[in-house]
C-alpha cells in the first residue's frame, strides 16, 4: 500500500472530540484516582505523567525494528480488550486460578493475540517515569493510536483516564468477532457495544496491515503451507496503514472471510457495501472515520474515578503482588 501519512483534519477531529465529551459526564483533572465517576480526557496525564505518550511511542518504535508486525498486533489487543466488558485491560491478565481465567486462552486469542511483552516493556518504562499513574487499559489505547500513526495512518487525540479491571469475562471473550462470522453476526456484535455499520467497516480497515495465520484465510493454507504459516493481510504493503484494504475487497481479494462479507453477504448491498466503496475512493474519508470509530470504541464501558485500580504489573491484579 503506497500510503501517504495523512492526518485527520483539525475541525472534524475537534467536532468528534466535543461530541464525545458531551456524552460523558463530569470532568477529569489529571489524577488517576478521583472520587466518583470522571470523564476521559486527552489531558488526563498532563500534570501527573506528562511524558506518558513519548514513553509509549519510544518503546513501540524500538520494538518494531525487530518485529514489524508489532503495530498491527497492538491495535488488535486494544480491539479485543474493549469488546469484552469494555476497555479495562482484562485481556492482559494471566491465569490465576480459580479466581482469574485468562482471556488469552479463548479461541479468538489463543496462539493469535500477541504483543504482550511489548505491553510489559511499556508498563515497566512508565512505572520508572511515573510510578502508579498510567493504567494498563490506557497503555493499550495509547499503543493503538501510536501504532497506526507510525504505520502511516491517521492521528487523533486519545482520551485517557481509564482504570484497570480486576476480573476477566470468559463468556464475553468467547463471543468476540471472529474471522468466519457472517455479516449479520458481525453487525450484531458491534451493535452490542454501540458501534454501527460505519464503525464496523472503518475498524475492519485495521486489517490493512499485519499478518494472519493461513488457516484463518479464505484460501485456508491451500498453497501447501503449514497451518501456522503467516500471510500478509495486504500483499502489496503489509506494514503500511492506508485505504488499499478496501480496494482489495472490491477486487474480491480480501484475505479474511469476515472482511469480504462486507461486500458479498446478501445484506451488504444496503448496509456495509456503500461504505466500503466510499472508503476505497477516499483515504481521507477512511482516516477520518477510522479515528472517530477508534475514539468511540475506546469509550466502551471504561472504569474511571475510584473504580478498578492502576495495576503495577499488567498481568496481575495488585492484590496478587507483582
C-alpha positions, -999 to 999 in steps of 0.1 A, spaced: 0 0 0 17 32 -11 3 52 17 6 89 25 10 100 61 -22 120 60 -36 133 93 -72 138 103 -84 174 98 -84 195 129 -120 207 125 -135 173 122 -113 159 150 -124 187 173 -161 180 164 -157 143 172 -139 151 204 -166 176 216 -194 152 208 -177 125 229 -173 149 258 -209 158 257 -218 122 260 -195 117 290 -204 132 324 -181 152 346 -145 163 340 -111 147 346 -85 167 365 -53 147 357 -55 125 388 -56 87 384 -80 80 413 -105 108 419 -137 101 439 -168 93 420 -173 90 382 -150 110 359 -148 117 322 -120 106 299 -98 134 288 -70 139 264 -51 159 291 -56 134 318 -19 128 324 -6 163 315 2 170 352 7 135 366 27 119 338 35 144 310 60 120 293 34 91 290 29 95 253 66 98 245 74 68 266 49 46 249 60 58 215 97 51 222 91 15 233 69 8 203 95 23 179 122 2 194 100 -30 192 90 -26 156 127 -25 145 129 -62 152 92 -71 147 74 -51 121 42 -69 130 40 -52 164 19 -22 154 -9 -44 139 -6 -67 169 -10 -39 194 -41 -24 178 -57 -59 179 -51 -62 216 -69 -29 221 -98 -41 200 -101 -75 218 -98 -58 252 -126 -32 245 -151 -58 231 -150 -78 264 -167 -58 292 -151 -26 280 -116 -11 277 -103 -22 311 -71 -42 304 -88 -75 313 -72 -92 282 -37 -86 297 -44 -107 329 -27 -141 331 -43 -172 346 -46 -170 384 -70 -199 390 -95 -203 404 -100 -165 408 -90 -154 372 -91 -174 340 -72 -155 313 -90 -143 282 -58 -151 263 -68 -187 262 -102 -182 243 -102 -193 206 -101 -157 193 -69 -150 212 -51 -184 218 -19 -186 198 -31 -155 180 -32 -124 202 4 -112 206 25 -83 217 22 -88 255 59 -85 261 59 -51 245 30 -40 267 51 -53 297 80 -32 284 58 -1 281 44 -6 316 79 -10 331 91 22 314 61 41 326 65 28 362 100 41 361 89 75 348 56 79 367 51 51 393 15 40 398 0 66 374 -8 51 340 -32 22 337 -27 -8 315 -60 0 298 -47 34 288 -14 18 276 -34 -3 251 -53 28 240 -22 49 235 -4 20 218 -32 16 193 -31 52 182 7 54 181 9 21 161 -15 34 135 3 67 132 38 51 129 25 29 101 13 60 81 -22 62 93 -42 90 110 -35 106 143 -62 115 169 -64 129 204 -65 99 227 -90 102 255 -74 89 287 -82 82 323 -93 45 322 -86 23 352 -78 -14 352 -103 -41 359 -97 -68 384 -116 -96 367 -119 -113 333 -150 -124 314 -145 -157 295 -182 -159 283 -179 -125 266 -144 -132 253 -157 -164 237 -181 -142 217 -155 -119 202 -160 -111 165 -141 -138 145 -128 -144 110 -157 -166 100 -187 -146 112 -213 -138 86 -221 -101 82 -253 -101 103 -234 -117 132 -207 -91 130 -232 -63 129 -249 -77 160 -217 -80 179 -208 -44 170 -243 -31 179 -240 -48 213 -212 -24 221 -230 6 205 -209 5 173 -228 9 140 -221 -2 104 -198 27 97 -177 18 128 -177 -18 116 -164 -10 82 -139 15 95 -125 -6 123 -122 -37 100 -99 -14 80 -72 -21 106 -67 -53 85 -49 -31 61 -17 -40 78 -2 -70 97 -2 -108 91 -26 -136 97 -22 -174 100 -32 -190 67 -57 -213 85 -79 -182 90 -78 -170 54 -102 -177 27 -76 -199 10 -71 -219 42 -34 -229 36 -43 -243 1 -8 -234 -11 6 -262 10 18 -240 39 20 -253 74 -11 -244 94 6 -216 114 22 -201 83 17 -163 81 1 -145 52 2 -107 46 -33 -92 51 -24 -68 22 1 -84 -2 15 -51 -16 24 -31 15 16 -52 46 32 -28 71 15 4 59 -18 18 72 -38 31 42 -71 25 24 -58 -1 -1 -76 -27 20 -109 -15 6 -96 -18 -30 -87 -54 -22 -123 -60 -11 -137 -45 -43 -115 -69 -63 -126 -99 -42 -91 -102 -28 -97 -98 10 -77 -124 29 -103 -129 57 -138 -142 52 -151 -117 77 -138 -89 56 -151 -100 22 -186 -104 36 -189 -67 38 -194 -68 1 -205 -104 -7 -231 -110 20 -268 -107 9 -274 -79 34 -242 -59 24 -257 -40 -5 -280 -20 17 -256 -17 47 -218 -20 45 -211 -21 8 -217 16 1 -193 24 30 -166 1 15 -169 19 -18 -167 53 0 -135 44 18 -120 28 -13 -125 61 -31 -111 83 -4 -83 76 20 -91 109 38 -127 98 44 -114 64 57 -89 80 80 -114 105 94 -139 78 102 -113 53 115 -101 79 140 -137 87 151 -145 50 154 -114 43 175 -123 71 199 -158 56 201 -145 21 207 -122 34 234 -153 47 252 -168 13 257 -175 10 294 -143 24 308 -136 22 346 -129 57 359 -128 76 391 -123 52 420 -134 21 401 -109 -6 394 -72 0 400 -39 11 384 -21 -22 380 16 -22 387 20 -53 366 -4 -56 337 -5 -94 340 -16 -94 377 -42 -76 398 -24 -57 426 -37 -79 454 -17 -108 440 16 -89 440 39 -82 411 
